[in-house]
């Protein structure tokens, strides 16, 4: 359970790191 939560959190962080710059570039 703990491991699964860590994996999901890691994925969310990865998605955020990938999406945020793209959004900033689009809005910029």
PyMOL Python script that loads the backbone (N, CA, C, O; Angstrom):
from pymol import cmd

cmd.read_pdbstr("""\
ATOM      1  N   UNK A   1       0.832  -1.201   0.000  1.00  0.00           N
ATOM      2  CA  UNK A   1       0.000   0.000   0.000  1.00  0.00           C
ATOM      3  C   UNK A   1       0.871   1.258   0.000  1.00  0.00           C
ATOM      4  O   UNK A   1       0.682   2.158  -0.818  1.00  0.00           O
ATOM      5  N   UNK A   2       1.823   1.304   0.925  1.00  0.00           N
ATOM      6  CA  UNK A   2       2.724   2.457   0.985  1.00  0.00           C
ATOM      7  C   UNK A   2       3.476   2.606  -0.331  1.00  0.00           C
ATOM      8  O   UNK A   2       3.605   3.707  -0.867  1.00  0.00           O
ATOM      9  N   UNK A   3       3.973   1.478  -0.845  1.00  0.00           N
ATOM     10  CA  UNK A   3       4.748   1.510  -2.077  1.00  0.00           C
ATOM     11  C   UNK A   3       3.873   2.012  -3.231  1.00  0.00           C
ATOM     12  O   UNK A   3       4.301   2.833  -4.041  1.00  0.00           O
ATOM     13  N   UNK A   4       2.641   1.500  -3.285  1.00  0.00           N
ATOM     14  CA  UNK A   4       1.728   1.905  -4.363  1.00  0.00           C
ATOM     15  C   UNK A   4       1.469   3.404  -4.288  1.00  0.00           C
ATOM     16  O   UNK A   4       1.468   4.092  -5.309  1.00  0.00           O
ATOM     17  N   UNK A   5       1.251   3.906  -3.081  1.00  0.00           N
ATOM     18  CA  UNK A   5       1.007   5.340  -2.911  1.00  0.00           C
ATOM     19  C   UNK A   5       2.217   6.138  -3.365  1.00  0.00           C
ATOM     20  O   UNK A   5       2.069   7.183  -3.999  1.00  0.00           O
ATOM     21  N   UNK A   6       3.417   5.656  -3.046  1.00  0.00           N
ATOM     22  CA  UNK A   6       4.637   6.353  -3.462  1.00  0.00           C
ATOM     23  C   UNK A   6       4.759   6.365  -4.972  1.00  0.00           C
ATOM     24  O   UNK A   6       5.162   7.369  -5.560  1.00  0.00           O
ATOM     25  N   UNK A   7       4.409   5.244  -5.606  1.00  0.00           N
ATOM     26  CA  UNK A   7       4.501   5.158  -7.068  1.00  0.00           C
ATOM     27  C   UNK A   7       3.509   6.123  -7.701  1.00  0.00           C
ATOM     28  O   UNK A   7       3.849   6.838  -8.644  1.00  0.00           O
ATOM     29  N   UNK A   8       2.286   6.146  -7.188  1.00  0.00           N
ATOM     30  CA  UNK A   8       1.267   7.032  -7.754  1.00  0.00           C
ATOM     31  C   UNK A   8       1.677   8.487  -7.570  1.00  0.00           C
ATOM     32  O   UNK A   8       1.507   9.307  -8.472  1.00  0.00           O
ATOM     33  N   UNK A   9       2.219   8.803  -6.396  1.00  0.00           N
ATOM     34  CA  UNK A   9       2.648  10.174  -6.128  1.00  0.00           C
ATOM     35  C   UNK A   9       3.781  10.545  -7.083  1.00  0.00           C
ATOM     36  O   UNK A   9       3.812  11.655  -7.614  1.00  0.00           O
ATOM     37  N   UNK A  10       4.715   9.607  -7.300  1.00  0.00           N
ATOM     38  CA  UNK A  10       5.829   9.851  -8.217  1.00  0.00           C
ATOM     39  C   UNK A  10       5.315  10.110  -9.626  1.00  0.00           C
ATOM     40  O   UNK A  10       5.829  10.976 -10.333  1.00  0.00           O
ATOM     41  N   UNK A  11       4.309   9.362 -10.025  1.00  0.00           N
ATOM     42  CA  UNK A  11       3.741   9.550 -11.367  1.00  0.00           C
ATOM     43  C   UNK A  11       3.101  10.921 -11.467  1.00  0.00           C
ATOM     44  O   UNK A  11       3.270  11.612 -12.472  1.00  0.00           O
ATOM     45  N   UNK A  12       2.374  11.321 -10.445  1.00  0.00           N
ATOM     46  CA  UNK A  12       1.718  12.633 -10.453  1.00  0.00           C
ATOM     47  C   UNK A  12       2.772  13.731 -10.558  1.00  0.00           C
ATOM     48  O   UNK A  12       2.597  14.699 -11.298  1.00  0.00           O
ATOM     49  N   UNK A  13       3.870  13.574  -9.813  1.00  0.00           N
ATOM     50  CA  UNK A  13       4.939  14.575  -9.861  1.00  0.00           C
ATOM     51  C   UNK A  13       5.537  14.629 -11.261  1.00  0.00           C
ATOM     52  O   UNK A  13       5.826  15.708 -11.778  1.00  0.00           O
ATOM     53  N   UNK A  14       5.723  13.458 -11.874  1.00  0.00           N
ATOM     54  CA  UNK A  14       6.294  13.413 -13.227  1.00  0.00           C
ATOM     55  C   UNK A  14       5.366  14.111 -14.213  1.00  0.00           C
ATOM     56  O   UNK A  14       5.811  14.893 -15.053  1.00  0.00           O
ATOM     57  N   UNK A  15       4.070  13.819 -14.103  1.00  0.00           N
ATOM     58  CA  UNK A  15       3.102  14.437 -15.018  1.00  0.00           C
ATOM     59  C   UNK A  15       3.116  15.948 -14.843  1.00  0.00           C
ATOM     60  O   UNK A  15       3.099  16.695 -15.822  1.00  0.00           O
ATOM     61  N   UNK A  16       3.149  16.397 -13.581  1.00  0.00           N
ATOM     62  CA  UNK A  16       3.147  17.831 -13.305  1.00  0.00           C
ATOM     63  C   UNK A  16       4.389  18.474 -13.915  1.00  0.00           C
ATOM     64  O   UNK A  16       4.311  19.540 -14.525  1.00  0.00           O
ATOM     65  N   UNK A  17       5.540  17.813 -13.743  1.00  0.00           N
ATOM     66  CA  UNK A  17       6.795  18.366 -14.267  1.00  0.00           C
ATOM     67  C   UNK A  17       6.757  18.417 -15.793  1.00  0.00           C
ATOM     68  O   UNK A  17       7.386  19.280 -16.405  1.00  0.00           O
ATOM     69  N   UNK A  18       6.015  17.489 -16.404  1.00  0.00           N
ATOM     70  CA  UNK A  18       5.951  17.455 -17.877  1.00  0.00           C
ATOM     71  C   UNK A  18       4.913  18.445 -18.393  1.00  0.00           C
ATOM     72  O   UNK A  18       5.127  19.106 -19.409  1.00  0.00           O
ATOM     73  N   UNK A  19       3.792  18.542 -17.689  1.00  0.00           N
ATOM     74  CA  UNK A  19       2.677  19.362 -18.179  1.00  0.00           C
ATOM     75  C   UNK A  19       2.906  20.846 -17.910  1.00  0.00           C
ATOM     76  O   UNK A  19       2.632  21.678 -18.775  1.00  0.00           O
ATOM     77  N   UNK A  20       3.398  21.183 -16.740  1.00  0.00           N
ATOM     78  CA  UNK A  20       3.511  22.602 -16.359  1.00  0.00           C
ATOM     79  C   UNK A  20       4.340  23.420 -17.357  1.00  0.00           C
ATOM     80  O   UNK A  20       3.877  24.478 -17.786  1.00  0.00           O
ATOM     81  N   UNK A  21       5.526  22.985 -17.740  1.00  0.00           N
ATOM     82  CA  UNK A  21       6.299  23.762 -18.721  1.00  0.00           C
ATOM     83  C   UNK A  21       5.556  23.906 -20.053  1.00  0.00           C
ATOM     84  O   UNK A  21       5.627  24.958 -20.689  1.00  0.00           O
ATOM     85  N   UNK A  22       4.856  22.873 -20.470  1.00  0.00           N
ATOM     86  CA  UNK A  22       4.107  22.934 -21.722  1.00  0.00           C
ATOM     87  C   UNK A  22       2.997  23.969 -21.612  1.00  0.00           C
ATOM     88  O   UNK A  22       2.766  24.738 -22.544  1.00  0.00           O
ATOM     89  N   UNK A  23       2.312  23.990 -20.474  1.00  0.00           N
ATOM     90  CA  UNK A  23       1.224  24.954 -20.266  1.00  0.00           C
ATOM     91  C   UNK A  23       1.801  26.366 -20.251  1.00  0.00           C
ATOM     92  O   UNK A  23       1.240  27.283 -20.850  1.00  0.00           O
ATOM     93  N   UNK A  24       2.922  26.529 -19.563  1.00  0.00           N
ATOM     94  CA  UNK A  24       3.542  27.866 -19.502  1.00  0.00           C
ATOM     95  C   UNK A  24       3.958  28.323 -20.889  1.00  0.00           C
ATOM     96  O   UNK A  24       3.812  29.497 -21.230  1.00  0.00           O
ATOM     97  N   UNK A  25       4.475  27.402 -21.690  1.00  0.00           N
ATOM     98  CA  UNK A  25       4.906  27.758 -23.047  1.00  0.00           C
ATOM     99  C   UNK A  25       3.692  28.147 -23.883  1.00  0.00           C
ATOM    100  O   UNK A  25       3.746  29.090 -24.672  1.00  0.00           O
ATOM    101  N   UNK A  26       2.599  27.412 -23.701  1.00  0.00           N
ATOM    102  CA  UNK A  26       1.393  27.700 -24.485  1.00  0.00           C
ATOM    103  C   UNK A  26       0.801  29.044 -24.076  1.00  0.00           C
ATOM    104  O   UNK A  26       0.408  29.839 -24.929  1.00  0.00           O
ATOM    105  N   UNK A  27       0.738  29.296 -22.764  1.00  0.00           N
ATOM    106  CA  UNK A  27       0.146  30.543 -22.272  1.00  0.00           C
ATOM    107  C   UNK A  27       1.097  31.712 -22.488  1.00  0.00           C
ATOM    108  O   UNK A  27       0.667  32.840 -22.731  1.00  0.00           O
ATOM    109  N   UNK A  28       2.415  31.427 -22.396  1.00  0.00           N
ATOM    110  CA  UNK A  28       3.421  32.478 -22.469  1.00  0.00           C
ATOM    111  C   UNK A  28       3.248  33.336 -23.715  1.00  0.00           C
ATOM    112  O   UNK A  28       4.017  34.272 -23.932  1.00  0.00           O
TER     113      UNK A  28
END
""", "prot")
cmd.dss("prot")
cmd.show_as("cartoon", "prot")
cmd.util.cbc("prot")
cmd.orient("prot")
